[in-house]
Amino acid sequence: MHKKNAGHSNNPLFQTEKSALERNSQTGYGLLETNVRTILGRREVKGMGTPRQSKIFEAMQRPDFYPHPVTAVDEQETHISKVFLTGHYVYKVKKPVNLGFLDFTTLRKRKHFCEQEVILNRRLTQDVYLDVVAITHKDGQYHLAGPGIPVEYAVKMRQLPEESSMFTLLQEGKLDVHVLEDLAQALAAFYKRASTGGSISSFGSQEIVRHNCEENFTQTEPFVGTILDEQQFRLVRDATRSFLDRTGRIFQHRIASGKIRDCHGDLRTGHIYFTDRVQIIDCIEFNERFRYGDVASDLAFLAMDLDFSGYPEVASDLLNAYVHYTDDQDVFTVLDFYKCYRAVVRAKVNCFRLEQGGLNNKEKETLLNETHRYMELACRYATRFCRKAVWVVCGMPASGKSSIAAKLARTLGVKVFNSDIVRKQLFGLQPGDQMDVPFEEGIYSKEATSLTYEKLLMLAHEEIKQGHSVILDATYSRQQHRREVIRFAKDMDVNVIFVECKCPEAELKKRLLERKSGSAVSDARIHHLPQLKLRFEPLNEVGSEMHICVNTEKSLGENLQQVLCRGYILECRQTERIIQKIPQYMSESGES
């Protein structure tokens, strides 16, 4: 069972006591729509309703309106729809509104988007979205799928038990790890079959992503200094711009690898149910722009929702399972970026709701605190995706370091510096030049090795100065040299991750023997192995918060997944310690 992160119980970012206002915002059947829909900043709602629709809603409140047994009707409302829960079925009616990014003003349009809602949501549900039913009028009476002229349309859904929602299961501490696996598999299968290519893929481009972010900041800026903290806003905005400026290759790669899809668009715990299968409801049907995008952005919405509610471990477990089923290992390169974007969207929409008024004092206070928490969360994500890291891929010769380092470099889009190449360049040799010298003599003397590791740190320094993370591929058998890296990372104010590569001695011998007939850059051979083993000092000085150990007998893909998943967690933890020391992350009330 997954339980709430107790370590965050006093942190406003992770408080989860829900007011009625917050509980409504977490329930499915469309009640989350208002939290994401106001994307374009056009907040004037045109045509909030008509006299006819008001009469229809009055009729739908009565149990005898329905052609099936109904004891009581539970009515729920958003800015764009009315939802009637009857026990067995749910009926959702769209209001005749125009918000700029959606237009439900005519009956024909409302019918069309009802049909789209059914079609699109059937992608992630089974036997939930049943039909679009007409509401007719005859002889002064309104009927559901009855005689007369159609005057309105409703989406008919099977009502899912609230106790089976992910939100409720989390709140009650009943979410089992197996259902997370089921959810990861369901999402993996959905994204695999979701439409992609052509105009859809363009929504993952650096230009469109930048446009969406800048639009977000433009619409949020009027609230800076009143609702939002100026330092927090500028930190998030500047970090976002910096990330976009230097990561064009990552966005291109996401497009090329088919990761831009026709997604859900509003993926979060209140929309996910676990019945006899995973059911995910309430995708965005009214605007393709809000649905098309990187699958990482879709997942980021759910991960951010889990972080916000105090379940970061659940988010981590879900993402790890997702990567396992999809092999989408570079999702971690953009995850915090999209989580930050989603958190700012939530903060912005809350600002709109506060500006519109109509809230009592308690609701206003709750919404204000929630908004501050979203911006604090956005700051955390922004700091994480902008904070650089030194990755040290170390271990015995022939342990598989270079293969992992090279694959990690391609995934992260950073440079890798190999000690064998750097060493030979220092002494005027070509990487392919073979040097058969006694152990720890010549270019492998202790002095030469110290010079090599000094040069590695100089190269790392240049990369970090240019705003990039870096990978060092070297044995790092001595504690002294590893401590120098840790000091370097502290001085440069960057994260540091040691990836220790290990495999059984028999496998080491096999790989070293294979080098006889190969053209390896490394000069380590089988006869060096006893001395190399004696020389290698355990990584006792490398704490668990910066240490990943991989068994390189496993496949390169498995190793990379472990490194990326675990590395993401360790970077988050290292960054969190830095964040706790920065005053601007604290709310005005002084809470942290």
N, C-alpha and C positions, 0 to 999 in steps of 0.2 A: 504494500500500500504506500502511496505517496502522501507525505504530510507536508504541511506548510513549513517553510524555512523558519525555524524558531529563532535563528540568529538575527532575523530582521524584524522581530516583533515590535521593537521600539522605533523603527525607521518608518517615516511617513511614506516612503516609496513602497513599503510592503505591508501597510496596514490594510486589513480586509474587512473590517466591520462595515456592513452595507446599510446605507439609508434606503428608504423606499425608492428614492430617485436613482441610486446606483443599482439597486436590484432590478429595477425596470430596464436599465440600460444593458443588463447582462442576459435578459431573457430572449429566447428566440422568437420566431414568427414575425420578424420585421422590426422588432423594437430597437434593434441596434442601428437601423438605417440612419436615424438622425445624427448619429455620432460620426459618420463618415461622409455623409452625402453633401455637406456644404463645402465642396472643394473649390468652387470657382469664385466664392466670395459674394455671390449675388444672394443676399440674405432676405430680400423682400419676397414674401410668399404671395403669389398672385392666385386668386381664386381658391381660398381656403375651403370652400364648400359651396353647395347650392341648396336652396330650399328643398328641392326634390331629394337630394342625397341625404339631407338631415332626416327626412321622413323615412327614407330607406333604412337609415341607421336605427331609427326608433323601432321600426318593424323587426329588425334583426336582433334587437335586444330581447324579444319575446320568445320563449321556448316553443310556442305553437307556430312560429313562422317556419320551422324546419320540417321537412318531410320524414324525419326520423325522430325517435324518442330523445328528448332533451329535458333535463331536470333544471338546469340553470345555465345562464350564458355569462361568460366572463369577457368583458370588453376591454381591449387595450388599444392605444392610439399612438401614432407617430405623426410627424409633420406631413407625411405623404400617404398614410394609409390608416384604415381602421381594421382591427383584427377581432374576430368573434370566435371564442373558444367554447365549444358546446359539449365537451366531454369526449366524444369519439372523433369529431371532425373540427377543423379550423377553417374559417372563411375569411379571406383577406380581400378588402375592397380598396382600390386606389382612389385618392382624393383628386379632384380636378385642379391640380396645382401646376404652376410653371416656375421652376427654380433656376432656369437658365440651362443647367446641365441635365435637366429632365423636364419633360412636358407631357402631362397627363390631362390636358385641358379639354380634350374631346372624348366622347364615348368610344370612338374608333381607336384612338390612341391607347385608352385604358384597356380595351380588349386586347390590343396587340401586345402590350407589355405584360398583361396577365398570361397570355400564351407564351411569351418569351420566358417569363418566370418559371412556368411549368417545364418547358423544354430544357432550359439551362440547369435547373435544380435537379432534374432527373439524372443528370450526370453523376451526382454524388449521393443519391438516395434511391431507395427501392420501395415502391408502394406507399409513398408519402405524398407526392404531388399528384393528386388523382385526376383533376380536370379543371377546366374553366367553365363555370356555370353561370347562366344568365339569370338576372333578377328581372322579373317581368312585372307589368302593371296592367290590371284589367278590372273594370267595374269598381274603381276606387281602392283596390287592394294590391299590395305588393306580394309577389310569390317567388319562391326559389325554384328555378327550373320548372315553372308552372305555365299556365296559359297567359296569353297576352303578349304585348310588345316588349322586347328587351330594352330596359332603361338603364341597366348597370350590369357589371360583370364582377365576379369574385373568383379568386383562386381557392379551390377546395383541396384541403390537405388532411391527411390522417393526423390526429393529434398525438404527439409523442409524449410519453410520461416524463414529467419534469425531473423525477428522481433518476432518470437515465441520462441526463445531460452532463457533459463534462464539467460544467460550472458547478453543478450540485454535488457531483461525486468528489470533486476537489474540496469543496467546502466541508463535506462530511467525512473527509479522509478515507474515502472508499475507492479511490482510483487505483486500479490494479495495473501492475507493470505490463500484463499481457494485453490489456486494451490499448496501451500506448503502441505496442507492436502492431496491433490491428490497425490503428489509426495511421501509423507510418506507412504500412503496406497499402492502405486505401488511398492515401495521398500520392504515393509513388505511382500507383496504377492510374490514378486520375490524371496526373501531369503527363504521364507517358502517352496517353491517348488523346489529351487535349489538343486542340488545333494550334498550329504554329506556322511560321513562314510568312512571306509576303508582308502585308501591312502590319500583321501582328508582331512580327519580329522587330519592326522599327520602334516599337514601344520600349524596347530594352536598350536603345541607343543612348550614348552619352549625352547627345543633344536633347533628346526628349526627357530623359531623367533629370538633366540640369534644369530644363524648363519647368518641370513639375516642382522641383525643389525651390526654385526662385519664386514661382507663383505662391508657394506655401509661405515663404518668408514675407513676400509683399503683403499678403492677406493677414499675416500675424503681427507685423510691425506696428500697426495702430494701437495694439494693446500693450506694447512695451512701455514700462514706466507706470502703468496703472495696474494691470492684472499680472503681467509678466515682468520678470527681472531682466534688466538691460544686459548685465554681464552674461547671464545664461543664454539669452537670445543671440548675442554676438558670438559667443563661443561656438554654439551649434551652427550658426550660419557660416562663420569663417572656416570651421572644420569641414563642413559639407563642401564648400567651394574648393578647399584645398584638396580634398579627396578626389573630387571630380576632375580637377586640373591634372592630377598625376596618374590617374588610373584608367585612361581611355582604353588601353589594351585589355583590361579585365572585362569591360563592358562588351568589347568586340568579341572576346572569347566566349562570353555567355551567349551571345547571339549565334555565333558559329556552331556552338555545341548544342543548339536547339533548346535552350533553357527559357526562352521567351514564349509564353503560352497564353491561351485563353483560360484564365484561372478563375478562382472563386471571387476574390476581391474584398471579402469581408470575413475572413477566416478567424474565428476566435471561439473561446470556450462555450459561450452561450448559444452557439450555432451547431455544436457537435453533440450527437446523441449516440449512446451505445445500447442498442436493442439486441435483436438477433444478429445484427451486423452494424457496421459504422454507418450512421446517417448524418450527413452534413447539409444543413438547410440554409436558406436565405443568401444565396449568392447575389451579386449585383446584376440586375437584368436591364436596367434603364439606360446605361451608358457604357459602351464598350471600352472607353478610355480608362475607366476605373477597374476594369476586369483584365485587360491585356497587360502583361508585364512579366518580369522575371519571376519564376517560381520561388526564388529566394525572397522576393518582396511579399508574396502571398504567405509563405511560411513565417516571415518576420513579423507579420501582424499577429499571428497566434503566439509566437515566442515572446513578443513584447507584452501581450496580454497576460501570459503566464508570469513573466517577470514582474509586471505591475501588481499582480494579485498575490505575489509572495511565493511563487513556485518555480524558481529558476532551475532547480534540479530536474523538474518535470520537462521544462523546455529543453534542457541539455539532453536528457534521455531520448526525447522525441526526435531531436535533430540527429543524434547518433544513429538511431534506428532508421531514420529516413535516408541518411547517407549510406547505410549498410544495404538498403534495398535498391538504391538508385545509382550508387557510385558517383554521386554528384559532390565530389570532394571539395571543389572550389567554391561551394556555397558559402563557406566560411569567409571567403575574401570580401563578400559584400553583405554578409548577414547583419553586422552591427550598423552598417550604413543604412540599410533599409529599416531596421528596427528604430533607428533614430528618426528617420522620415515619418514612420507611422506614429511614433510618440508625439511628434510635433503636430501632425494632423489632428490627433485626439485633443491636444492642448488647444489648438486653434478653434476646433468646433465647440469646445467648452467655452471659449471666449465669446463666440457668437451667441451661444445660449445665455451667457451672463449678460451680454449687451442687450438682448431682446427683452429681458425682464420677465415678469410674471412668476417669479420664484419667491417663496417665502424666505425668511432669514436663514432658517436651518438648511433649506435646499441650496441657497446661495453660498453659504459657508462650506457646505459639503462639496459643491461644484468647484469652488475656488481652491480648496485644498487639493482636490483631485487634479486640477489644472497645474498647480505647482508641482505635484508629484510627477506628472507627465513630463514637464520641462526638466526636472531634475534627472529623470530617467534618460531623456534625450541627451543631456550633458554627459552622462556616464557613457552612453554609446558613442558619442562624438569623441570623447577622450580616448576610448578604446580603439576606434578605427583610425585615429590620427597618431596614436602612440606607436613608435617604432619598436622593433625587437631585433635582438641578435640571437639567431638560432645557431647553436653549436652542435653539429652532428659528429659524434665522437665514438671511439671504440677501437678495438684491436684492428690491425691491418687485415683485410679480407673479410671483415665482419659485415660488409654491405653498406658502409657509410656513404660512399659516393653515389650509389644508385638512389638511395633515399634522398640525399642532398639535392641531386639533380632533379628528381621528380618534384620535390618540395619547392624548389626554385621556380620550376615551370608553373606550378599551381599558384604560388603566391605572387608570381611576377617580379621576383627580386633576383639579385645577383648572388652567385655562390663562388666563394674563393676556396680553392683546393690547396692544401698545404704542400702536396707533392709538386704541383705546378709552380707555386710561389717560390718554393725552396730552389728549384732548378733555375728559375728565372733570376733569382738573387745571385746565383753563381755562374751566370752566363751560359746555361745549358738549355737545350730544347726539352719540352715535356717528354718526348719519346726517347731521349738519351738514357741508356741503361748504365747504372753505376753499381759495380760489384765491389764494394769496399767492406772492410771489417766492421762489425757492429759498433755504432757510436763513434765512427771515425770519418774523416773527410767532411763531406757536406751533411753528414748525419751526426757530427759531433754535438756535444751539449751546447757549445757556443753557437754553432750553425742552427741548431733547432731553436734556440732562444731568439736568434735574429729572424728566423722564419715566423715565429709566433708574434714577434713585434710587428713585422710587416703585415701580417693578417689583421692585426688591430688597426694599423694605419689605413689599410684598405677599407675596413669596416667603418672607420671614422669618416672617411670621405663619402661613403654611401649614406650614412646617417645625416651628415651635414646637408646632403642634397634632398633629404626628406624620404629616404627609403630604408626599409628593413634590409637585413643582410644575413646570409648563411655562411658559416665557417665550417669547412669540411676538413677535419684533421683528427689525428689520434687523440690528442690531448690526454696523454697517459699520466702526466704529472699534475699533482694538486696545485703546484705553484702556478702553472700556466692557466689552469682553470680559475684560480682565484684572481688572476690578472684580468680575465674576461669579466668576472663578476664585478670587480672594481671599475672596469671600463664602462660597463652598462650603467652602474650607479652614477658615475661621473657624467655620462652622456644623457642620463635620465631616460633610459629606454628599458624595456623588458628584456629578460634573458631566459632562453629555454635550452637546456641541454638534452639532446636526443642521443641516448646511449644505445649503440647497436651491439647486440650479443648473438652468439650462436654457439652450439657445441664445438668442442675442440676438433672432433672428427671432421666437421664441416669446414672449419678454418683450414685444416690440413689439406682437404680436398681442393679448396679454392686456391690455396697457395701453390699447390702442385700444378694446377691448371695454368698458372702464370708463366710456367716455363715455355709454353708454346704460344703465349699471347704477347700483346704489346702494351701491358699495363704501365701506367705512368709511375705507379709505386714500385720501388725497388725491393720491398720486403718479400722474402722468399721463405720456403719451408724451413731452411736451416736456421733462420732467425727466430723462429717461433718460441723456443724455450726462453731466450733472453727477453723477447718482447713481453712474454707473460710475466716474467719476474719484474720487469720495469713498469708494468701498468699498475698504477695506484687506484684503489677503489674510489668512487665518487662520494666519499663520506662528507665532504665539505659542501656538496651541492644539495640543497634542501629539496624536500618533496614538492615545494611550490614552483620549482624550476627544473624538474627532472622527469623525463619520460624514458622508459626502458623498453626497447622493442626486440622481439625475437625474429631475427632476419631469416630463419628457416621458413617463416610464413611468406606468403606472396607479397610482392612489392605493393600491390593494391591494399592488402590488409594492413601492412605496416603504415602506409601513408594515411589511411583512414584513422588509425590509432593516433598518429602524430598530430593530424589536423584537429581531430575531436578533442583530444586531451590538451593539445597546445592551446586551443581556443579557451578552454576552461582555465588553464594556468595564466594565460595573458589577462583574462578577466579578473582573476584574483589579484595578480600583481598590480594591475591598474587601479583596482578598488582601494588598495592601501594608499595609493597616491591621492586618489580622489578625496578620501576622508580628511586629508590635511588641507584641502583647498576651501576657503570660506565661501566662495560664490556658489558652491553646490548646496549650501544650506538654505532652507526657506527663510523668509523674513521673520518667522516666528522663532527662529533659532533651532528648529528641529533638524535632525540629520538622518 
